[in-house]
Amino acid sequence: MQSLASVYLTGELDLSNVSGLRAKLGAIDGPAVVDLSEVTYLDSTALNELALLRRRVGTVALVVASANVRRTLEIVGFGQSFRIVGKREELGLRDPE
Amino acid sequence: MNPAVTTDSTDLAATIAEGVPYHVWVVRADGSIEYNNRQFLDYTGLNEQQALHDEHRIALVHAEDRDALAARWAAAFAAQESFQAEFRLRGRDERYRWFLTRVAPMRDADGTITRWVGTGVDIDDLRESAEWLRGFGETAPQLIWVSRADGFVEFWNRRMIDFTGIAPDPQTGIDWGRVLHPDDARAASDAYVHALEHGTSFEFQYRLRRHDGAYRWYLARAEPLRDAGGTPIRWFGSATDIEERKRSEDAMALLLAATGIIAGAREIDATLVEVSELVVREFAESCAIYRPGDDGRVEISSLSARDPERGSDIRAMIRRYPPRAHDPVRTVMGRDEARLIANVTDEGRRTIAHDDRHLAQLEALGTTSVMIAPLTARGQAFGALHLARYAGGPPFDPQDLRTAQLLAGRLAGAMDEAQTRESERRLAETFQASALPSRLPAPPGIEIKAIYQAAEVGVNVGGDWYDAFEISPWRLVLSVGDVIGKGVNAAATMSLIRHGIRFAAQRGQEPAEILKAVDAALKAENPDLSATAFVAIMDIRESRIRYASAGHPPAALRLPLSGRTRLLDVEPAPPLGTWPVNTLPRVAAAPLAYGSLIAMYTDGLTEFDRDPIEGERLILEALRDEAAYASTNPARYLRDAVLAGRRVHDDVAVITLAFGRREGWTFEAPDAMEAEPARGKFGAWLSGAAEGDIYGATVIFGELVGNVVRHAPGPIEMRAEWQGSDLVLHVLDRGCGFAPSLQLPTDGLSETGRGFFIVDALARKADVSVSHQGTHVRVVLPVTRKVRPT
């Protein structure tokens, strides 16, 4: 499996810090893993940015630890377009960061 | 007796020769003159003998035409062919006239010429008018045409040909469709056909296409030339250039309309928007007003565009790239001179572009022509007016710049006036506010809100008040009133009355007695002034309100849940200070159920249009909306709903009391973005008061705030309140365009459109209602009340 870019996000992702999120995701230029294990809050602001990323790079995997965050992702059907896992290991990547 | 004419064989010929209205003569084969008819002799004044001799005849030909004629005759005679010539012949009255002469040989059976017959036709009048007409047609400054009765164009004068670049085709004439503006062609054609059919004159204003493709306005008129019977046989038309006049008229109309808008009683922001909308209808394709913001920035205050999509693009671009130092908007602002950039150049774009991306956006926009006029009045720079045209329209010219300057002058005047009014108004408001209660009571379950808005100075400032105070843990007094009169005296009197009511109420008096006491005090203190007042005493334990009025409008009540409204009406006593002896005002009472909302106000709220009935109707209508009760400031909500941005000439005071308000959580901010950080506090409050899907509730909160920030940036009001076992979250904004989608976007990777879907999925219930006031979102959160709040 090709080496994927990895991005680690933390805390609350909402309208007040969307520009930071946009910058982090904007720097990705290929298939990527977005690690949301330490994200405590996420709403459609972040969902929109993730959709943009997915459209741009084609393949995105999400690591989601919080059941709440996962639920939000599932409500909007992101399970269809993203690979969602509970732990990074499930992706079977050879090289950890 | 004419020797060439014999009485028998040539009788008919003789009759003809002597009868026709031409000159006729006959020349023998050898060139000598044989015969001249009577017309010739009469005209020339020669006698029969003289007319037979060449030297007499040639002497009558005009000197300038003589040689040519002689040469022509000699050549024709030698070649034995006919010829015709025009020359001037002197008559017996010594004046020359033009004649068209034809000379033709007559041959015998062998082909030998036996005689020559000449005829001469007087064409002097015809030539003169033809000359005159041609001269007129060529030199007249108008465009001239002549057409037949069926509309076929026979003649276009030089100017017409030069202007349009085309000439009438002898076979097909002119296709007017080629030269008339497409928007005018149909109507003009109809009018012309009508004139042709009815033989009436034709007059029309249309745009004519110049040879280079540009159009100019012309006033066309055509008159028929009739025959003896009155039937038109020709049409003579002319068209005069009225482009300048038309442009002046249009500019005048624009300025007049703009002046009308400015004179209307609207808030300055609404006025600026309305004038911009007017300007982009015909004069420019985009109209932007720039104003200096805080800390040296230049911001766009309003923007209108004929094409709304282009308008959004421009707005977004300017928000991202505001004008910098070299931008003409900045250099014009604060000066006296307006600037015309008739043709935008690449270099011009590079001057204002912040970076390559900005430059690309500017190029994509396709601006072709720009005018910038300073909005300056009395030496103060209020901003700049920016007008632009885009691909396809004619460039602006100096005449347009004059119009833009006049327009900017009027706008700046309005902005100056508004600023003066506003600062004076704020001064009065501050003064008044210092005389109003600094704190409003907040007993448990009761929320009292109030607003006061001063009118413009010079009209009816000062004198309105509101008040609310507790006289015991379960009794609350509310009052509003309006001192009739102006000036400082009125303000002082207002204070006197307010405190008089407090004093009397604290002594345990009922509404009627309170009013009576104040009436007496007013008469004693200030006999020249009077005031209206409405006093209400609320008993929380009994859940009742008792009230009385002295010449004041009734209060309004909103019933819980159903939202039905009614007036708290009571027969009013006369205004305070004017009561006849022994007046005892009526007192009325009403029960108050939990969840009710009472509103008391002064007549500035209802009488802005001099129609208090209509004003009261507007209050009740606004109250009926649940948003009025959910609002974090129902007094302000009502004021906004009823006045809707109108300027008022009277003070306005509104005080509202919500009875039986459940504990909850509220938040309001002038900018919805400030609500985002409040989510944390909301979450904390919620964790203490409720249990269930707390996380889901905070996501709902976040989505609704995000929604307002994106679709209706501006003020936001949020209230979470228990309604029975439900916790209802209300979000109010001032936007009207939001139509929430309850479905996910069909494109799974769309970058927007999920917010409300998430809200609907997480909430127990979600509703949206939109009014001209704004949008009210009402969501039942997925939580239940904690038995023992923590």
Interface residues (C-beta under 8 A of the other chain):
Chain A: D14 L15 S16 Y41 D43 S44 T45 L47 N48 E49 A51 L52 R54 R55 N68 R71 T72 I75 V76 G77 Q80 S81
Chain B: M673 E676 P677 R679 Y695 G696 T698 V699 G702 E703 V705 G706 V709 L744 G748 L749 S750 E751 T752 R754 G755 F757 I758 A761 L762
